[in-house]
Amino acid sequence: MEKRVKFRGWVLPLLLIAPQVVISAVFFFYPAGQAIWQSLFIPDPFGLSMQYVGLGNFEYLLSDKFYRASFVTTAIFSILVTLCSMIPALFLAVIADRLIKGSGVYRTLLIWPYAVAPAVAGVLWLFMFNTRVGVVSWYLGQLGYDWNHVLNGTEAMGLVVVASAWGRISYNFLFFFAALQAVPKSVIEAAAIDGAHFWRRFWTIVLPLLSPTTFFLLVVNIVYSFFETFGVIHTITGGGPQQATTILVYKVYSDGFVSQDLGSSSAQSVILLIVVGLLTILQFKFIEKRVHY
Amino acid sequence: MAREIHGMVEKRGTGLWLTHVFMILGVLVIFFPIWLAFVASTVTQSDIIRPPMPVWPGDQLWINYKNALYSGINVPVGTMLFNSLVLAIGIAVGKIVISLLSAFAIVYFKFPGRGIFFWLIFLTLMLPVEVRIVPTYEVVAGFGMLNSYSGLIFPLIASATATFLFRQFFLTIPDELAEAARVDGARPMRFFWDIVVPMSRTNIAALFVILFIYGWNQYLWPLLITTDPEMNTIVMGIKQMFPSGDDFAHWPTIMATSILAMIPPVIVVVGMQRLFIRGLVDSEK
């Protein structure tokens, strides 16, 4: 789509676009270029010179069992976060949609967690499950279950998943609720006259009508769990125990800043770039589809 | 008849009550972590380190919050709140300003390289800061912008979402308005200020809400850029309040800080709910 009416001149528009272009160039393209460039080198042990290794860093990474493990961890983590945030959200949205009055009040209450930063959510959940003072871990102890996410990798994963999914429930709820409100009431009523019960109506009519929203949320939540959950993991587990919760983004950070392994960290950045690219394409493909829907 | 059908779809009587019960249960479960944090911020340390902690608020609210705000642990929480406010407003205003200008240039002008610039901006959509942290950190350090507001803000305002949103919106502004402005001999910037900006008011406000939350909740970037506690933002500063050794964390202060960290974004989201939902839906399109 284009405007028919355009203003003349080219100095003014260049000035107008300059701030964004300059900032993008300095803080986006140059660093991204650097990441690609650095991924082809390894610094010598004294950090004085760089040695060109071609795709050596990538070969090394892909054969590194910790990196491969991090891929698996990321996949498990993002699938669990997506499910744990979408299913409760859909459930709540379906209930809220049945109410004629009062759904606004519930909505107002339910959007609170969205405003809570992932890192703060991490602290809240850490507090509940703290091995020494946590309320939930204490009651679990009373029931005879010894909770210790500091040592147990599965428990650590469970905790970061729940803490990451918690705030996302609000987000998903808003989208599901809006989509449910848009389902034509006449269709539901027609099915009701035909004697279809609530759950039957839900499975055969409502859920299929929600599929564009569901697919959209799937992609968005996967992107979220890849890139925006760093705060949760950093506050709760620090990637541990034994890297059980080290997702890809966390590994870029810990290899680049904690272990100062620049070549490897840059190569990881490049791999992540490719992952982001694929996810973005997926998102755009889907949006095109949604327009036709 | 309509009423009866309605009755078949919308539950009444026991069904309606059950729906409310489910809803309230859901809200309670979702709220539980926040409630617990609030309770912990109103009791003493010794109430907490002897589990189970109380479930109802104690009488230490003022003491704990005053303590956190004025002395904190590494740095007064008041200072961190101020830094967060500067960061959040800086990012929101910065992004909105540069995107309004560039979207205006892209939509209303024909100039050499327009297509290339458009695609360059488009590409930045695909690069979250988390992916390029090491080189971006080096750039910021090279400019001597560590521990500064500009170092915190600039790398985060270079994203294309807002530009695209404004571009989409500008394309819906009727051509007649620009035509009339041109016939009247109005200069482009005049048209921009008198027509385009006022018409974009709602979009600007909706975007402001989303960007404010985005900026306020930043974690990784402030963690790297602010090594000086005086420059810490509240969201990243909470983690710094935990002792590194085996000591007990001072939970009442930490929890009071957590509550303080969520109050501004919650006020923005709940207070501007309609704008927020609009911004959310728009920015994901």
Interface residues (C-beta under 8 A of the other chain):
Chain A: M1 K3 R4 V5 K6 F7 G9 W10 L12 P13 L14 L16 I17 P19 Q20 V21 I23 S24 V26 F27 F28 F29 Y30 P31 A32 Q34 A35 Q38 P88 F91 L92 I95 A96 R98 L99 I100 G102 Y106 R107 T108 L109 L110 I111 W112 P113 Y114 A115 V116 A117 P118 A119 V120 A121 V123 L124 W125 F127 M128 R132 V133 G134 V135 W138 Y139 W166 I169 S170 Y171 L174 F175 A178 K185 I188 E189 A192 I193 F216 V220 F227 E228 F230 G231 H234 T235 V249 V252 Y253 G256 F257 L262 S265 S266 S269 L272 L273 V276 G277 T280 I287
Chain B: I5 H6 M8 V9 E10 K11 L16 T19 H20 F22 M23 G26 V27 I30 F31 P33 I34 L36 A37 A40 I48 I49 P51 P52 M53 V97 I98 S99 L101 S102 F104 A105 I106 V107 Y108 F109 K110 F111 P112 G113 R114 F117 L120 I121 L123 T124 L125 M126 L127 P128 E130 V131 R132 I133 V134 P135 T136 Y137 E138 V139 V140 F154 P155 I157 A158 A160 T163 L171 D175 A178 E179 R182 P188 M189 F191 I213 W216 N217 Y219 L220 L223 L224 V235 M236 I238 K239 F248 W251 I254 M255 S258 A261 M262 P265 V266 V268 V269 V270 Q273 F276 I277 L280 V281 E284 K285
